[in-house]
Amino acid sequence: MSFSNCLIGGSGRSGSTILKKILHQHPEIFSLPYELQFTVCPDGLIDFYCSVGSCWSPQLYDLKISRLRLILETIGQESSTMTHIFSRILRISGLSKIMNIKTVPSYDQYSLAKYCENYTKLVDNFIDELIDFKYSGWFIGHNYFHRELIHFSVSRTSEELAKIIRKFYTSVIKNVMGDYNSKIFVDDTPWNLLLFDKVVQILPDSKLIHIYRDPRDVIASYLYKDWAPSNPIKAAKYYKSCMEHWWRIREKLNKDSY
C-alpha cells in the first residue's frame, strides 16, 4: 500500500472517536468524519472473507456476494430525505417504541461516495472480479415465481480472496485521501479490535491502537446506548466477552502490529 493503515479499536464507548479526532490534527494523518464500517460490519469485507474462504458452495457464495454488494452500495449512498422525515416522525410520536421499530436508517450518514469520487465504479469492478459468471435460476429458498440471477465463482483460497479484497480496500482509501499529502489513514471502528487477526490476513501491514478505558466507565456508558445491554450485569458480561476475545486473538498477533 502507498499509505499506512492505522486502525483504532476498543470495547465501544472507550474513546476511539476522540482519539481519531486528535490524530487527525496531524498533517500526515487522514481520517473520515465517521467510522469506515464496511470492513468489520456484518456482510462486509471481513465477514465475506471469513465465510467463503472457509466454507464454500455455489448457493452460499451467491448469497454472500449479494449481501456484500448490498452493504457496499448502502454505505456508499446517503439516506433519502423522505427516510429521515419518516424516521423523525416515528421517533417524535413515540410510535417507534410502541411498535418496536428501528427508525435509524441502516448506516445513516455513511456516504462514502461523498468522499470517494469513483466509489460506485470501484464497487462494480470489485464485485465483477469476485464473480466468474451469472446465470438465470433459483436455489431452494428463492422466490419460485421469479427467476433470479445467480452469481457464481469457483472456490478460491483465502490468499486469493485476500488479494482481491486488499486491492479494493487500497483503491477506495487512496481515492478517499485524494490530493491530500497524508501518509497515514486512520479508522476508528471499535470492532477493529475484535477482528484485527482477520484484518492483518488481508492487510498485513496494518497497525492497531487499542484504546482502553476504565471498565466501570465503559459499562456505565453502555447502559444508555441502543446497541448495548441496559442492564448493568448484562453490560458487564458484554464487556468481559469483548475483552476475553481480544486477549485470545492478540496471542496470535505479531506484537509489533498493536
VEXLUMLUM-579106 format. One line per field, with one value per residue: residue number from 1; x, y, z of N, C-alpha, C in turn; residue in three letters. Coordinates in steps of 0.001 Angstrom, whole numbers, plus 524288, in hexadecimal, padded with zeros to 5 digits. Layout:
N
num = NUM,...
n.c1 = X,...
n.c2 = Y,...
n.c3 = Z,...
ca.c1 = X,...
ca.c2 = Y,...
ca.c3 = Z,...
c.c1 = X,...
c.c2 = Y,...
c.c3 = Z,...
residu = ALA,...
***
This chain:
258
num = 1,2,3,4,5,6,7,8,9,10,11,12,13,14,15,16,17,18,19,20,21,22,23,24,25,26,27,28,29,30,31,32,33,34,35,36,37,38,39,40,41,42,43,44,45,46,47,48,49,50,51,52,53,54,55,56,57,58,59,60,61,62,63,64,65,66,67,68,69,70,71,72,73,74,75,76,77,78,79,80,81,82,83,84,85,86,87,88,89,90,91,92,93,94,95,96,97,98,99,100,101,102,103,104,105,106,107,108,109,110,111,112,113,114,115,116,117,118,119,120,121,122,123,124,125,126,127,128,129,130,131,132,133,134,135,136,137,138,139,140,141,142,143,144,145,146,147,148,149,150,151,152,153,154,155,156,157,158,159,160,161,162,163,164,165,166,167,168,169,170,171,172,173,174,175,176,177,178,179,180,181,182,183,184,185,186,187,188,189,190,191,192,193,194,195,196,197,198,199,200,201,202,203,204,205,206,207,208,209,210,211,212,213,214,215,216,217,218,219,220,221,222,223,224,225,226,227,228,229,230,231,232,233,234,235,236,237,238,239,240,241,242,243,244,245,246,247,248,249,250,251,252,253,254,255,256,257,258
n.c1 = 80349,80193,8003D,7FFE2,7F8BB,7F133,7EA56,7E0EE,7DC4F,7D334,7CB21,7C1F4,7BBD8,7C4E1,7CB32,7CEE8,7CBBA,7CE48,7D925,7DB99,7D8EF,7E063,7E9C2,7E7EE,7EA7E,7F4B5,7FCF3,80001,7F8E0,7ECF2,7DF33,7D205,7C5BF,7BF92,7BDAA,7C3DD,7BF0E,7BC12,7C368,7C2FC,7B880,7AC67,7AAD1,7B239,7BF68,7C690,7BFE4,7BC35,7C5BD,7C8B0,7C039,7BECB,7C8C1,7CAEA,7C26D,7BBA8,7B202,7AA8B,7A091,7A1A0,7A97E,7A4B6,79D21,7A35C,7A967,7A1A6,79DE5,7A6DE,7A855,79F34,7A0DA,7A9B1,7A5E6,79E0D,7A39F,7A8C3,7A18B,799C7,78F80,78242,77AE8,77054,77077,775AC,76E67,76592,769B1,76BA7,7617F,75D25,76371,7619D,756D9,75636,75361,75AD3,75F10,75631,75317,75C05,76396,76EE0,773DA,77C43,7829D,78980,79702,796C6,79A5F,7A406,7AA43,7B1F7,7B3A7,7B3EC,7BDD7,7C43E,7C6CA,7C5FF,7C050,7B73A,7B9FD,7C30F,7BEDB,7B884,7C033,7C5C5,7BE48,7BC66,7C608,7C5A4,7BE8B,7BC53,7B4EB,7A759,79A65,78D33,78402,7801F,78208,77E4A,77625,77630,76D9C,763F5,75DDB,7632C,76DA0,77AB8,7872A,79213,79E0B,7AA48,7B64F,7C294,7C7FB,7D041,7DCF6,7E036,7E875,7E7E6,7DE45,7E08E,7E7D0,7E1C4,7DA6F,7E12D,7E509,7DBF5,7D974,7E288,7E1F9,7D8CF,7DB5A,7E42D,7DF58,7D86D,7DF4E,7E3A3,7E879,7ED6B,7F8BD,7FA9A,7FFEC,7FC9C,7F197,7E6E8,7DDBF,7D292,7CB9C,7C632,7C5DE,7CE67,7D5C2,7D26A,7D2AF,7DC66,7E3F3,7E068,7E071,7EB35,7EDBE,7E9E7,7ED71,7F924,8009C,7FBD1,7F983,7F5A4,7EF5A,7EC34,7E2E9,7E0E7,7D7FE,7D3B7,7CCF9,7C3D8,7BFF3,7BE12,7B63F,7AE5C,7AC0A,7A85D,79E27,79769,79713,791D2,79598,799E5,7988D,78EF1,78EAD,79668,79C13,79B93,7A068,7AA72,7AD81,7AD55,7B587,7BDE5,7BE4C,7C168,7CB84,7D087,7D04D,7D6F8,7E058,7E267,7E40C,7EC75,7F4FA,7F81C,7FC03,805DD,80DEA,81158,80971,80181
n.c2 = 7FB53,80900,80F59,81037,807BA,809EC,80590,8085C,80247,7FCD7,7FAA9,7FF40,80AF9,80E89,81697,81756,81DC5,827E8,826DD,8254E,82F11,83555,8312F,83386,83DC4,83E5A,84161,8393D,83195,82BB5,82AE4,8262A,82CDE,82621,818A9,80EAC,804F9,7FD7F,7F5AC,7EF77,7EDFA,7E654,7DDCE,7E32F,7E5BA,7DF3F,7D7DD,7D313,7CF20,7C7FF,7C121,7BC9D,7B9B3,7B166,7AB01,7A638,7A5E9,7A56D,7A9ED,7AEE4,7B605,7BC6C,7C130,7C69A,7CD69,7D3AF,7D88F,7DDC0,7E4F2,7EADD,7EF70,7F57E,7FC5F,80143,80670,80D30,81461,81F89,82081,82296,82EC0,82D91,82450,82781,82ED4,82879,821CD,828F2,82C77,82341,821EC,82B3A,82AAC,8220E,81889,811C6,80CD4,80838,80154,7FBED,7FE7B,80032,80C2E,81141,812B3,80885,80954,81438,82086,81D08,81F2F,81B81,81E0B,828BD,82B59,82506,82593,81E96,8165F,80FDE,80B3B,805F8,7FEA8,7F8E5,7F4A1,7EEAB,7E733,7E259,7DDA8,7D601,7CF1D,7C4BC,7C203,7C498,7BF50,7BC2E,7B7ED,7B05C,7AD76,7A496,7AAF8,7B44F,7BD3B,7B6B8,7BA44,7C147,7C221,7C319,7C9DA,7C25F,7C2DD,7BE3C,7B8BF,7B278,7AA54,7B0F6,7B29E,7B73E,7BE20,7C18F,7C6C4,7CE78,7D48C,7D922,7DECF,7E561,7EB96,7F126,7F68E,7FCAD,802D9,808A0,80E60,81414,81A1F,81FBD,82583,82BAA,8378C,83A6B,83BE8,83444,82948,82148,81997,819F3,812BC,81183,80999,80279,7F745,7F423,7F088,7E67E,7E0AE,7E11E,7D987,7D4E9,7DD6E,7DF5B,7D6DD,7D982,7E3B9,7E4AC,7EBE6,7F258,7FA29,7FA14,801D7,80024,8056F,807CB,80846,80ADC,7FFF5,800FA,80AC0,80946,80175,806A8,80E29,80808,805CC,80D2E,80C89,80880,7FF7A,7F944,7F18A,7F5A5,7F2C3,7F21C,7E8F8,7E276,7E925,7E96F,7DF29,7DF3F,7E651,7E0D2,7D7E2,7DC25,7DFBA,7D662,7D0FF,7D749,7D600,7CBA7,7CB9D,7D257,7CCE4,7C79E,7CEF1,7D6D3,7DDBD,7E766,7EB84,7F00A
n.c3 = 80000,7FD6E,80590,81392,81BB2,82618,830C8,83A4A,84585,84EBB,85A07,857C5,85B44,85FBF,85CF1,852C0,84A71,84DD8,84E96,84408,83FEC,84495,84069,83616,83501,8325C,827B3,82102,821F4,81E5C,81F82,81EFD,821A9,82704,82B55,823D5,821CA,81939,8196B,822C9,82504,825D7,81B10,815B5,810E1,816B8,81B16,811E7,80E01,81603,815DF,80B57,8097C,80FD1,80F6B,80580,7FB94,7EFA5,7F17B,7FB52,7F8E9,7F178,7F7BA,7FF2D,7F8DF,7F4BF,7FDAB,800C7,7F88C,7FA14,8040A,8022B,7FA99,8005C,8084C,8021C,7FEC8,8021C,80B65,8077F,80764,809E4,80F85,81891,81C58,81E31,825E6,82DD4,83043,83456,83D3B,8432B,844E6,84B0A,8477B,843DD,84C99,850EE,8490F,847F5,84039,838DA,83645,831FC,82648,81F5D,820DF,820ED,81C46,81920,80F1C,80631,7FBEB,7FB8F,7FE4F,7F8C2,7EC57,7E3D5,7E7D9,7E5B9,7DC21,7DF38,7E62D,7DF48,7D894,7DFB8,7E33C,7D9A2,7D81B,7DF61,7DBA5,7D2E6,7CB4B,7C7E8,7C8F7,7C56F,7CE90,7DA08,7E79E,7F1EF,7FAAF,7F5A1,7EEB5,7E86D,7E070,7DAE7,7D305,7D62C,7D514,7D6A8,7DD0A,7DA12,7DE57,7DD83,7E78D,7EFDD,7F5A5,802A2,80205,7F79C,7F7AF,7FF17,7F9B6,7F1BA,7F79D,7FD02,7F4EB,7F211,7FB87,7FCD6,7F3C2,7F590,7FED0,7FB75,7F3EC,7FA1D,8004E,7F8CD,7F410,7FCE5,804DE,80BBE,812B1,818B8,81B3A,823AA,82AB8,832FE,83612,8401B,840A0,83B2F,841CF,84509,83C25,8381E,8364D,82D4B,826BA,82516,81F17,8158F,81425,81663,81A2B,820FF,82C85,839E7,84347,84FD4,8573B,86443,86EAD,87BAB,8802A,8863F,883AB,87918,8791F,87EA6,87749,86F27,87214,86E50,863BD,8577C,852D0,85A4E,8663A,86F97,87987,884D6,88817,87F5D,87857,87C61,87A82,86FBC,86D8B,8722C,86BDD,86258,864CF,867D0,85E80,85879,85E2A,85BE8,850EF,84FBB,852E4,84A40,843C3,83DA5,845D2,842F4,83D62,842F0
ca.c1 = 80000,8047D,7FF07,7FFDB,7F366,7F11A,7E50A,7DFEA,7D860,7D225,7C673,7BD70,7BB6F,7CA05,7CDFE,7D151,7CA7F,7D16C,7DE89,7DC13,7D8CA,7E57A,7EDA0,7E6A3,7ECD0,7F9F7,7FC93,8010E,7F4CB,7E7C6,7DAF9,7CCB9,7C2E1,7BC90,7C046,7C3E0,7BADF,7BB74,7C728,7C1A4,7B2DE,7AA1F,7AA83,7B656,7C3F6,7C8BC,7BBD3,7BC70,7CABD,7C88F,7BC15,7BFB4,7CE15,7CB2D,7BDA7,7B9E6,7AE81,7A859,79C29,7A3A1,7AC6F,7A0DF,79ABE,7A72D,7AAF8,79D2E,79DC5,7AB69,7A718,79B2F,7A30A,7AD3B,7A2A9,79B4A,7A758,7AA6D,79D68,79773,789EF,77EF2,77858,76B5D,771B4,776D4,76982,76262,76C1E,76AE9,75BFB,75C61,7660B,75EFC,7519E,7569C,751A3,75F36,75F84,7516B,7530B,7613F,765C1,773DF,772D1,7810E,783D9,78E63,79BB1,7952C,79E83,7A8EA,7AA28,7B755,7B3E3,7B50C,7C374,7C6F8,7C470,7C4F1,7BEB3,7B3A5,7BD04,7C68F,7BB9C,7B707,7C4D5,7C6F5,7BA80,7BD60,7CAB9,7C444,7BAAA,7BE07,7B095,7A212,7968B,787DC,78238,77F11,7831D,77A45,77607,77520,76838,7631B,75AFA,76690,772DA,77E92,78C77,7957C,7A37D,7AD99,7BC01,7C547,7C9EA,7D564,7DFB1,7E00D,7EC7D,7E5E9,7DA3D,7E31D,7EA4F,7DDB0,7D845,7E551,7E520,7D761,7DA18,7E6B0,7E009,7D507,7DDFA,7E769,7DBC0,7D664,7E37C,7E3FE,7ECF3,7EFDA,7FE26,7FAC7,80291,7FA39,7EBE4,7E53B,7D82A,7D172,7C76A,7C7EB,7C68D,7D390,7D88A,7D0BD,7D382,7E179,7E6CD,7DEA2,7E22F,7F0B1,7EE12,7E8AE,7F0BD,7FD2A,803C4,7F887,7FAD2,7F112,7EFBF,7E804,7E1E0,7DEC0,7D581,7D21A,7C852,7BF33,7BDDE,7BC0C,7B14F,7AA81,7AA98,7A551,798B5,7944E,797AC,78E14,7981D,79C10,7949D,78DB8,78F20,79BF4,79E7B,79C29,7A43E,7AF99,7AEAC,7AE5C,7BAD4,7C18F,7BEC7,7C493,7D0F8,7D2A0,7D140,7DBB1,7E4E0,7E388,7E63B,7F173,7F922,7F9B3,7FDB7,80B19,80D9A,8126A,804DE,7FDC3
ca.c2 = 80000,80DE4,81222,80CDB,806C5,809DD,804AC,808FD,7FE8B,7FCB1,7F7EA,802A8,80EB2,80EC2,81B4F,816BB,82257,82C4B,825EB,8263F,834B7,83764,82F93,83606,842FD,83DFD,84219,8347B,82DC0,82CBF,82784,827B7,82EF1,821EC,81390,80C7F,80110,7F92C,7F17D,7EBF5,7ED73,7E182,7DD8C,7E665,7E33A,7DAFD,7D3DA,7D047,7CC5A,7C38C,7BD73,7B991,7B7B3,7AC8C,7A7E3,7A7B3,7A300,7A949,7ACB0,7B25F,7BA42,7BFF4,7C430,7CA1A,7D189,7D73C,7DBAD,7E130,7E94D,7EE21,7F291,7F95C,8005A,80419,809ED,81111,8181E,82255,81F66,82688,8328C,82B57,82070,82A71,83125,8243A,8200D,82D0D,82C55,81EAF,822C9,82F66,828E4,81DBB,813AE,80E31,809AD,80518,7FD3A,7F98C,7FF51,802F0,8108B,81356,80FD1,8059A,80C52,8199A,82477,81AB7,81FAD,81B67,82070,82E4B,82BFA,821B9,82735,81A1B,81210,80C3F,8084F,80271,7FA5A,7F5A8,7F1B8,7EAF3,7E2E9,7DF91,7DA75,7D1B1,7CBD1,7C278,7C2CC,7C4B4,7BC6D,7BCAF,7B33D,7B134,7A956,7A3F9,7AFA7,7B8C1,7BDE0,7B333,7BCE1,7C531,7C014,7C6F2,7C913,7BFD9,7C46B,7B9B6,7B918,7ADC1,7AA9C,7B36E,7B232,7BC05,7C1AA,7C3EE,7CA7E,7D2D1,7D7CF,7DC24,7E27F,7E941,7EF22,7F48F,7F9F5,8006A,8067D,80C27,811F2,817A4,81DC6,82316,82911,82F4E,83B03,83B9E,83A0B,830C3,82449,81D61,8198D,8182F,8117A,810CD,805D8,7FFA2,7F19C,7F301,7EDA5,7E10B,7DE0B,7E2B7,7D4F5,7D42D,7E206,7DED4,7D2F0,7DC48,7E867,7E2F7,7F026,7F5A5,7FACE,7FADC,80490,7FE85,80977,8052C,80BB6,80818,7FCD2,802EF,80F17,80712,7FEBF,80AAE,810B8,80440,8059A,81124,80BD8,804CF,7FAA9,7F668,7F05D,7F9D0,7F06A,7F258,7E3C3,7E0C1,7EC9B,7E7AF,7DA53,7E100,7E87C,7DC9F,7D486,7DEF6,7DFCB,7D114,7CFB3,7DA18,7D381,7C6CA,7CC5D,7D52C,7C90F,7C5C7,7D368,7D8ED,7E1E0,7EC69,7ED3F,7F2BE
ca.c3 = 80000,7FD44,80A63,81831,81D7C,82BD3,832B1,83FE2,84731,85457,85BCD,8570C,85F9B,86247,85B5B,84D98,84735,84FBE,84D14,83E6B,83F05,84638,83C89,8311F,834E4,83024,821FE,81E0A,82337,81C1D,8215F,81D89,82637,8296F,82B19,81E8E,82223,81587,81A70,82718,825EA,823CA,8155B,8137F,80E7D,819E2,81B5D,80CE6,80DD3,819AD,81469,8068F,80983,812D0,80EA8,80040,7F81D,7EC03,7F3D7,7FF65,7F678,7EF1F,7FBFB,80199,7F53C,7F45C,80276,800B2,7F508,7FC81,8084B,7FFDE,7F816,80477,80ADD,7FE48,7FD9B,80679,80BF7,8050F,80AE2,80BB1,8138B,81D50,81E3C,8204B,82AC2,831C1,831D3,837A9,84241,84614,84663,84EBC,844F9,84322,8515B,8518C,84513,847F9,83AFF,838A3,832C5,82FB9,82173,81F82,81F87,82015,81BBD,81750,8096C,80443,7F6BE,7FC46,7FF1A,7F4F4,7E769,7E06E,7EB40,7E30F,7D841,7E20F,7E826,7DAC6,7D6DC,7E3EC,7E2F6,7D4B7,7D8BE,7E2D6,7D902,7CDEC,7C7A3,7CA1F,7C5DF,7C75B,7D149,7DF98,7EB65,7F5F1,7FDF4,7F233,7ED04,7E403,7DC46,7D877,7D20F,7D7C0,7D347,7DA6E,7DC47,7DB00,7DE2C,7DF3F,7ECEE,7F02B,7FAA9,805C7,7FFF7,7F2CE,7F943,801BE,7F5C1,7EF0B,7FB6B,7FE0F,7F071,7F27E,8001E,7FBA4,7EFCE,7F809,80269,7F855,7F16F,7FE4B,801F5,7F47E,7F371,801EF,80542,81045,811F0,81C26,81B9C,828D7,82B5B,83896,83723,844D1,83FF6,838FA,845E3,84568,83720,83618,8345B,827E1,823D0,82376,81AF6,810BA,813F2,81A1B,81C4E,82456,83205,83D3A,8484A,8536C,85B1F,868E5,87282,8806E,87EF7,888FB,88093,8743A,87A43,87FF5,8725D,86C28,873CF,86B97,85E1B,8553C,8510B,85ECB,86A30,87351,87EB5,88654,88834,879EE,875E8,87E39,877B1,86A64,86D89,87378,86746,85E79,86676,867AE,858FC,856F4,860AC,8591D,84BA9,84FD2,8539B,84516,840BA,83E34,849C2,84076,83A67,8465D
c.c1 = 8036C,80357,7FF46,7FA4C,7F36B,7EB77,7E4CA,7DBA0,7D7AC,7CD27,7C174,7BCED,7C09C,7CD40,7D07E,7D05F,7CDC7,7D71A,7DF53,7DC32,7DDFB,7E9A0,7ECD6,7E914,7F247,7F99C,7FD7E,7FCFA,7EF98,7E3DA,7D5C9,7C9EA,7BF70,7BFA6,7BFCC,7BFB1,7BB36,7BF75,7C507,7BBCE,7B0E5,7A950,7AE90,7BAF4,7C5FB,7C4D5,7BBF4,7C156,7CAA4,7C4A9,7BD99,7C548,7CE8D,7C68A,7BB29,7B604,7AC5D,7A3ED,79E01,7A671,7A8BE,79E6D,79E89,7A8CF,7A689,79CE7,7A25A,7AA5E,7A337,79D77,7A6AD,7AA25,79FE0,79EDD,7A922,7A678,79B50,791A8,786B5,77C7B,77357,76C42,772C0,771D4,7661F,7647F,76B2C,7654E,75AFD,75ED0,7631A,759AF,751B4,75505,7560D,75FE4,75AD1,7516B,75841,763B7,76AF4,77361,777B3,78257,7890F,792E4,79A5D,799F6,7A3D5,7A8E5,7AFB7,7B7DA,7B509,7BAF0,7C6B1,7C45A,7C2DC,7C2D3,7BB3B,7B688,7C0A6,7C393,7BA28,7BB9E,7C64A,7C35C,7BB50,7C216,7C9A2,7C06B,7BCE5,7B9D5,7AB71,79E89,7913C,78623,780CF,780B9,77E66,77A97,77537,76F4C,76755,76061,75E42,76C06,776D8,783DC,78FAD,79B1C,7A6FB,7B359,7BE37,7C704,7CF73,7D7CF,7DF30,7E3FA,7EA9F,7E1B7,7DCAA,7E582,7E64E,7DB6F,7DC31,7E581,7E09E,7D803,7DE1B,7E4E1,7DC40,7D7CB,7E16C,7E3FB,7D997,7DA78,7E4C7,7E906,7EF79,7F560,7FEE0,7FD61,7FFFC,7F44E,7EA5C,7DF5C,7D729,7CCDF,7C905,7C90C,7CB5C,7D6AC,7D762,7D1C3,7D8E7,7E4B3,7E548,7E065,7E7B3,7F17D,7ED1F,7EC67,7F533,80070,800AB,7FA80,7F5D0,7F284,7EB20,7E758,7DECC,7DCAE,7D3F6,7CD06,7C35E,7BCB3,7BB83,7B6A9,7AD05,7A88B,7A754,79F73,79521,794B6,79403,79089,79A5F,797C4,793C1,78DC9,794E6,79EB5,79F75,7A03B,7A9CA,7B13C,7B00B,7B3FE,7BEE7,7C272,7C21C,7CA59,7D367,7D3AE,7D640,7E08B,7E663,7E627,7EB7E,7F60C,7FB45,7FC14,80374,80ACC,80EF0,80DAB,800E8,80093
c.c2 = 804DF,81155,80E43,80C76,80626,80987,80571,80521,7FEA7,7F9C8,7FABE,80604,80F3A,8137B,81B0E,81B80,8270B,82BA6,826F6,82C19,83746,83626,83269,83B7A,842EA,83E4A,83D28,83035,82F72,828F1,82995,829DA,82AE5,81CD4,81150,80846,7FC8A,7F4CA,7ED92,7EB41,7E828,7E1E5,7E102,7E32C,7DE95,7D68D,7D087,7CCE4,7C774,7BF67,7BA1F,7B789,7B278,7A8F1,7A983,7A3D6,7A704,7AC79,7B08B,7B706,7BE40,7C374,7C838,7CE83,7D57C,7DACE,7DF79,7E5E9,7ED0B,7F19F,7F6C2,7FDC2,803B1,80813,80E36,8155A,81AA4,82115,823E4,82A24,83050,82749,82324,82CB2,82CFC,82259,823F8,82D17,827CF,81F79,826C3,82DA2,8248F,81884,80FC1,80AAA,8061B,80069,7FA66,7F9D2,80223,80740,812EA,81036,80D03,808F8,811E8,81D2A,82227,81ACC,81FFB,81E10,8264C,82F43,828D7,8227E,8229C,81566,80E10,808DC,80468,7FDBF,7F6AF,7F248,7ED72,7E634,7DFBB,7DBEB,7D5A6,7CDD7,7C9CB,7C2F7,7C2DB,7C168,7BCDC,7B78D,7B46D,7AC77,7A8C3,7A8A8,7B496,7B8F3,7BA99,7B5D5,7C10A,7C2EF,7C460,7C5D5,7C6BE,7C139,7BFD2,7BB32,7B3DA,7AE8A,7ACD0,7B287,7B75F,7C004,7C46C,7C800,7CF51,7D69C,7DB52,7E04E,7E6D5,7ED5A,7F301,7F87A,7FE38,80481,80A70,81026,815D7,81BC5,821A4,8272C,82D0B,8325D,83C93,8395F,83653,82B98,81FDC,81DFA,8173C,8173E,81005,80D28,8025B,7F9DF,7F039,7EFA0,7E7D2,7DDEF,7DF1D,7DE1C,7D3BE,7D8BD,7E13D,7DA64,7D56D,7E0DD,7E7AD,7E750,7F3BD,7F5C1,7FBEB,7FDF1,802D5,802C4,8070C,80943,80876,8051D,7FEC7,80770,80D26,804A7,802A3,80D6C,80D25,804C4,8094E,810C2,80794,7FF85,7F75C,7F55A,7F4F0,7F7DA,7F029,7ED0C,7E1CD,7E411,7EB09,7E2B0,7DB87,7E2EF,7E432,7D913,7D716,7DEB9,7DA59,7CF52,7D260,7D784,7CE77,7C7DC,7CF2F,7D180,7C726,7CA20,7D4A4,7DDA3,7E73D,7EEA1,7F016,7F52A
c.c3 = 80000,801F5,80EE2,81A43,82365,82DB3,83891,84155,84D0B,85581,85A4C,85BEC,8628F,8609D,85606,84A1F,848CA,84E1C,84747,83D42,84088,84219,83759,8309E,83280,82A32,81ECA,81EF5,820E1,81E75,81F6C,8225C,828EA,828EB,82597,81DE9,81E43,81640,81E62,827FC,823EC,81DE8,812B1,81194,8119E,81A7E,81667,80C9D,81142,817E8,80FBE,80638,80C36,811DF,8097E,7FE0C,7F44F,7EE64,7F7FF,7FCF7,7F40C,7F347,7FE29,7FDF4,7F495,7F917,802B3,7FD30,7F791,800BD,8062D,7FD41,7FC22,8071E,8071C,7FD5B,8028C,806AC,809B7,80923,80D1A,80FF2,818B9,81FAB,820CA,82589,82F1E,833C7,83591,83D0F,84591,84817,84A79,84C6B,8445F,847DE,85204,84DE4,844A6,84291,83B7C,83490,8305E,82AD0,821E7,81DA4,81DF5,8202C,81A30,8115E,80759,7FEF2,7F714,7FC91,7FB2E,7EFA4,7E3FB,7E36E,7E872,7DF1A,7DAE4,7E436,7E3B6,7D8F0,7DAC3,7E3A6,7DE02,7D535,7DC25,7E05A,7D3DC,7C9B9,7CAA1,7C6AB,7C878,7C9E1,7D6E3,7E2BF,7EEFB,7F99F,7FACC,7F0F3,7E814,7DF64,7D988,7D7DC,7D31D,7D537,7D7B1,7D917,7DDBF,7DADB,7DFD7,7E4E2,7ECE8,7F57F,7FD97,803C4,7FAFF,7F400,7FBBB,7FDD7,7F302,7F2B2,7FC9A,7F9B9,7F0BE,7F6ED,7FF04,7F7C2,7F22A,7FB76,7FF77,7F5BB,7F56E,7FFE5,7FDB3,7F435,7F89B,8020D,809DD,80EDD,81503,81C0F,820DF,828D5,83105,839B1,83BBD,843F3,83CC5,83CC3,84599,84067,834DF,83420,82EBC,82477,821BF,81F8A,8159E,80FE8,817D5,81C8A,81FF3,829F2,83510,84214,84B91,85783,85F9B,86CB1,87738,87F58,8819C,885FA,87B72,87521,87B9C,87B0C,86EE6,86D3D,870D3,865A8,85C1B,85404,85580,862C7,86DEC,878EF,8803A,88641,882AF,8771D,87779,87B60,871FF,869F1,86E63,86EC4,86311,85FE3,8664E,86212,8571A,85945,85DDC,853E7,84BD2,850B7,84E5F,841C2,84195,841E1,84794,83DA9,83DC8,84AFC
residu = MET,SER,PHE,SER,ASN,CYS,LEU,ILE,GLY,GLY,SER,GLY,ARG,SER,GLY,SER,THR,ILE,LEU,LYS,LYS,ILE,LEU,HIS,GLN,HIS,PRO,GLU,ILE,PHE,SER,LEU,PRO,TYR,GLU,LEU,GLN,PHE,THR,VAL,CYS,PRO,ASP,GLY,LEU,ILE,ASP,PHE,TYR,CYS,SER,VAL,GLY,SER,CYS,TRP,SER,PRO,GLN,LEU,TYR,ASP,LEU,LYS,ILE,SER,ARG,LEU,ARG,LEU,ILE,LEU,GLU,THR,ILE,GLY,GLN,GLU,SER,SER,THR,MET,THR,HIS,ILE,PHE,SER,ARG,ILE,LEU,ARG,ILE,SER,GLY,LEU,SER,LYS,ILE,MET,ASN,ILE,LYS,THR,VAL,PRO,SER,TYR,ASP,GLN,TYR,SER,LEU,ALA,LYS,TYR,CYS,GLU,ASN,TYR,THR,LYS,LEU,VAL,ASP,ASN,PHE,ILE,ASP,GLU,LEU,ILE,ASP,PHE,LYS,TYR,SER,GLY,TRP,PHE,ILE,GLY,HIS,ASN,TYR,PHE,HIS,ARG,GLU,LEU,ILE,HIS,PHE,SER,VAL,SER,ARG,THR,SER,GLU,GLU,LEU,ALA,LYS,ILE,ILE,ARG,LYS,PHE,TYR,THR,SER,VAL,ILE,LYS,ASN,VAL,MET,GLY,ASP,TYR,ASN,SER,LYS,ILE,PHE,VAL,ASP,ASP,THR,PRO,TRP,ASN,LEU,LEU,LEU,PHE,ASP,LYS,VAL,VAL,GLN,ILE,LEU,PRO,ASP,SER,LYS,LEU,ILE,HIS,ILE,TYR,ARG,ASP,PRO,ARG,ASP,VAL,ILE,ALA,SER,TYR,LEU,TYR,LYS,ASP,TRP,ALA,PRO,SER,ASN,PRO,ILE,LYS,ALA,ALA,LYS,TYR,TYR,LYS,SER,CYS,MET,GLU,HIS,TRP,TRP,ARG,ILE,ARG,GLU,LYS,LEU,ASN,LYS,ASP,SER,TYR
***
